[in-house]
């Protein structure tokens, strides 16, 4: 039974989404890179450059379908229009559950798949200048199993256990700035209970040979998602181990207020992944203050979303990734020393504090040679391209000996307008009683070990 099930799965290239396997007939030249090599087998990404625009471009990662056990990185035709809108595309391999033993000692069950996705994102951030990529504007788009991985990448930016160490580049963030999820599974243990009739289901998710069971490796005789659901609270081995894997694989587990913008699309006649799986994700994002776009396509089945949904997804990605400002998911990485080489090293010390507060200290000099030290504080989470305005104070009468805090005089000096262009560059305008000064600053040293996204 198990072998017959797997043979049926692998007989087509597109488990879960047969109608959206059509490949683009004509695509621009592609650059293929090995982004990681678990064991002795490489994982590759195809990078497609936009046909319009110039300079640094946003990029969308395409994550293929196939039930986590089949599929290829070939680009579907409906994704390619991004190239004509100034957006690059990176389509990647990731480890499949049907490839056991092909990566040496490296496994192919969860969390291997999300480790691969995050490794690919870190790789392209690290190599962004080589491919004219704007590392602060990265999105993921996937269908079915790929939709699940896209959603998980979007919600797990802070989850160290899902980061992995594959290929290194751990100084770069794997956060993304937008997600498009086409009918991806979310809560594996509820795949069968979420089915309604109509439309019913053509796929039983509970047995050990089903895709979700294979994903978490609970796939021996007598196991499977149905058995795990029935023993969810059972403390005996091996139930806690696989229960924790199923929970970790659920994008909803990791949802918080820092989740990026989402577009979620699902057909109302889907008979492979129940519509309620996507509704669960939508509701979780709404509960933390998100505003996900949710499309329930009337009459659409699994892999048969209409062209209008593809068009809306393209528009969503373009508008989100090219917006004048884009939220910084990890402002802690801005903490450190920033300076302007052109003015004898004048610059700023930036400190990001718990509770979303930024302390900025300016050190520099005036035309008369006097040193100037200023301090400002601003609350709220910043965005790239956003002008952060704050009042700057100056202290006087401080001394190194016989220190007395009561003797220090603090007064308002002027204002600072600080704009982070990307993770490494910012502009600053200081305006005070002695005039205005504009500085182009770059990061000198960071406090955090992880790059901002």
N, C-alpha and C positions, 0 to 999 in steps of 0.2 A: 504493500500500500504506500509506504513512504517513498520508494523509488519511483512508483508510478506518478505520485504527486509532484515530485521534483522534476521528473521528465516533462510533465505537463507545463510546469512553471517555466522551464528553460527552453521549451520548444519555440517560444516567441521571444523577440528581443525586448518586449515592453510589457511585462506583467503589471497589472493594475491600470494601464493607460494605453490601450492599443491604438486609439484613434489619434493620439498626439505624438506618435512616433515618426510622423513624416519629417524628413530631413530637408533642410534648405537646399535648393537646387544650385544656387550660386552665392558663395560667400567670399569676402575679401581674404587675402593671404593670411594664414594663421601661423603663429609662432608656438611651437610645442616645447614645453619645459618639463623636466623631472622636478617635481616640487618636494618629494619625499621618497624614501626607500625603506619601508619596513621589511626587515629580513633582507632577502636578496632580490626582491622584485620591486621595480620602480612604480611610482604613481605619477601620472602625467596630467598636465593641464594644457589646454589649447587656449591661446590668447588671441582674440580678434580685436583689431583696432578699428575705431570709428571711421566712417567715410566722410564725416563732416567735423568741423571745429579744429581747434589747434590748442597747443599747450597741454597742461595736465588734464586728464579726463577721469570722470568717475568710472567705476567698473561694477558690473553685476556678475556674480558667480552663478552659473547654471548647475543645478544638482539633479541628475537624472533619476527617473523612476525605475521600477523593476523589483519591488518588494524586498529591497535590500539584498537580493540574491541574483539579480541579473541586470542587464542594461549596460549602455556605453555612454561615453562622454560626447558623442556626436550631437551637434546642436539642432534642436527642433526648429522648424521653419518659423514658428510664431514668436520665437525669441529674437531672431535676427534683426527685426526693425529697430532695435535699440541702437544698432550701429549707425543708422541714418539719423539718429537724434543726438549724436555726440557722446554716446556711452560705450565704453569698451565692454567686452564679454570675456569671462574666463570659465571654460567648461572643464570639469575635473573628473578624473577617476576617483573612486573610493573603494575600500575593501568590501567585498561581497561575501555573504554567508555561505555561498556555494564554493568558495575558494579556499576552504580549509587545507592547511598544509602547504599552500603556495607562497607563504611569506615566512618560511622558516619557523622560528619559535614564536613569531608574532601572531596573535589571534585574529579572527575575522568576525567575532561576535561583539556586540555592544560592550564598551563604548568605542570600538575601533573606528566606526564610521564617522562619528562626530569628531574624534581626534584627527582624522584625515581632513575633514572640512576645515577645522580650525588651523591645522598645519598649512593648508593651501592659502588661507587668508593671511597668515603671518608671513609666508613666503613672498606673496605678492606685495605686501606692505614693505618688507625689507628690500625688495628689488624694484619698488615703484618707479624710481627715476629711470631705470633701464627701459621701461615700457610706457613712459609718459602717463603714469597712473597717479591720480590724486588719492593718497592713502587715507585722507580724512573723509572720503565719500565712496563707501563700499556697501553693496547690497547683495542679498542672496535671493534666488528665485528657484523653486523646485516644484515638481509635481509628484504626488503620491508619496512613495518612500522618500524622494527628494524633497517634497514639501514638508514632510516630517523633519528632515535634517535642517532645512532652511529655518523652520520655526524654532527648532532647538538652538541653532546658532544664534538666532535673534534674541532668545530669552536667557541664554546661559553665559552672558558676557562676564559675570562675576564668579563663575563656578569653576574653581581650580581643578576639581576632580574630572571635569569634562574637557580640560584644555589639552592634556597629554604633553609629551615632550618631543614628539616626532619632528624631525628635521631642525630642531632648535628654533632660532629666531624668537626666543621667549621674551626678548626685550620689546617686541612688538605686540600690540593688542590684536585679538581676534574678534573684537566687537564689530558689528555691522550697523549701518545707518538706516537700512530699510529692509523689509522682508516681503516677498510675495510667496504665499503658500497656497498651492493648488491641491485641494482635497487630501491633505496629508493626515495620516493617523496621528492621534495625540495620546490618549490614554489607552495603552495596549490592552489592559485588563478589561476595559469596557467596550472593546471592538464588537463583540457579539451582543452584549446586553443593549448597546445603543441602536441595534438594527430595529427598524420599524417596518410594518407591512401595511400599505405599500411603502417603498418599492421592494422590500425584502432584500435578501442577500444571496449571491451566487458563490460566496466564499465563506467557509467555516474557519474562523480564526482561532478556535480553541485547541485543536489537536496539536501534538508535538511537531508535526511536519508543516504546520502553517507558518507563513512568513514571520509573524511576530514572535512565535515561539523560537524559531531559528535565530532571530535577531538577538535575543538575550541568552541563547544557548540552553534553554530549558526544553530540550527537544529529544530526549530519550523516550523509549517506550514507557507509557504511563504518565508522562509529564505533559507539558503544553500549558498555554495560557488559561484554559478552563480549570485545570487542576490547581494552578497557582492561585487563581481567583478564589477558589473554594478554600484554600489554605492560607489566605492572605494574613491572618492573625496567628497562624500556627508558628510557635517559636522554635520548633524542631528543625534541624537541618534537613534539606538544603533550602527550605522555604524562605528564610530571611534574606539570604544572599540574592536569590532571583527576584524576590519582591522588591528589594532595593534597586536592582537593575531596572526593573520595569518602571519604578517611580522616577529614577534618574533619567530615563529615556523619554519621559513625558514633558514636553515643552512647558506645560502648565505649571509643573512643579517649581519652575525657576522664574516665573513671571514676577516682575517688580515694576516700580514706577519709572525705572530707567529704560524700559523696553523701547526699541525703536518703532517708528511707524510701521504698521502691518496692513497689507491687503490680503484677505483670505477669500478664496473662491471655491465653491463646492456645488456640484449639481444636485438638484432635489431628487433625481432618479438614480443616484449612485447606488449600485448594488454590490460594491466591493469594500468601500469605506463609508460608513453611515454619516449622513450630514451632521448628526449631533456631535461627532468628533470635532468638527470645525466650530460648531456653536459653543462647545466647551471652551475652546481657546479664545474665541471672541469675548465670551462673558468674563473670563479671567482677566483679559486685558482691560476691559471696561471697568472692572472692579478696582483696578489700581490707577484709574484716571486716564487710561489710554483712549484713543479714538480710532480703533481699527476700522478700515473699510471692509465691509462684509458683503459678499455677493453670493446669494443663493440662486443659481441659474435654473430657471424653471425647465423641467423635463430633461436636463442634461445628465448624462450618465458619467461613469468613471472614464475620464479621458476624452470626453466629448463636449468640452466647454465651447461656446460659440465664439466667433471672431470678435464680437463686441467685448467680451471679457478680456481677451488678449490685448485689445486696443486700450482698454481701461487700465490694465496692468502696466503697459508701456508708459502711458501718461502718468501714472502714479510714480513709477520709478524715476522718470525724467524730472518731474516737478519736485520730487523729494531730494534727489541727488544734486540738482542744480539750483536749489534754493539759495538766496543770498546768505542765509545763516543756516548752520546745521549743528545740532546739539553735540557737545563734547561728552562722550559717555564716561570717560575716566579723567576728570579734571585733576586728580592727584598727580598725574604725570606732568602737569604744568609746573609743579613745585620745583624750585631750583633757581639757578642764577641765569639771568638774561642780560646781554650787554650789546652795545653798539660799537663795533670796531672803529668806525669813522670818527668818533669823538673821544678818543683816549680812554675807551673802556667804560664810559658812563653806562649805567644799567640799573637793573632791578633784581631784588630778591622776591620771589613769589612763594607764598606758603598757602597750601590748601588745607583748611581745617574741617574737622567733623562738623556736621550741620550745614554744609554748603556755604562756607565763608572763605573769602580769599583775602589774605593780608599781603599788601604790596609795599615794599620798602625801596625807595629810590636813593641811589648814591651817585653823586656827580659833583660838578663844579660850575661856577658862574663865570661871566666874562672877567670879573675882577680877581679871579683866582680863588675866591672863597669856596670852601667845601659846602655842600648842601645835602642834608639827609632828611628825607620825607617819609611819612607813613600814611597809608590809606587802607580802608577796609571796605569790602563790598560783599553783600550777601547774594545768594542765588546761584544756580548752576549756569555756567557760561556756554556760549555757542561760538563756533568758528564764524568769523565775519561780523560778530556782534560788537558794537562799541560799548565797553564797560566803563561807565563814568563814575568817578569817586572823588570825594574831597581829600586833599592831602594836608596833613598836619606837620608842623615842625616843632622840635623840642629844643629848648635852650637852658643854660645854667646847669647842665649835667656835669659831673666831674667823676674822675676815677678814684679819688681818695675822699674819705669822709663823706661817702655817698648819702644823700638824703632825698628820698623821692619827693618830699614836700617842696623841695627847692626847684624842681624841674618845672619850667613854664612851657605849656603846650598851647600852640595857637594855630589857627587856620592859615595855610600858606597859599593855597590855590586849588586847582583841579587837575586830574589826570584822566585822559581818555585812552584806554588800552584796548587794542583789538588784536586778538589772536588770529592770524591768517591760516596757520596750520600748526602742527605739533612742534615745529622748529622755528617758526618766524612770527613776529608780531610787530605792530606799530604802536607808538605811544606819542601822545601830545600832552606836554606839561604847560599849563598856563597859570602864571602867578603875577605878583606885583611887578616883577622885573621883566615881564614879557612872556613870550611863548616859544617853546622849543619842541621840535618834532624829531623823533628818533626812530630808526628802523633797527629793531633788535632781533637777536637770534639767541637760541639757547646755548649756554656754555656748559652747564652741568645740571643734572637732574637729581632730585632726592629719590624719587621712585625708580624702581627697576623696570617698570613696564611703560612702554610708550603709550601716549594717548592715541585715541583712534581718530 
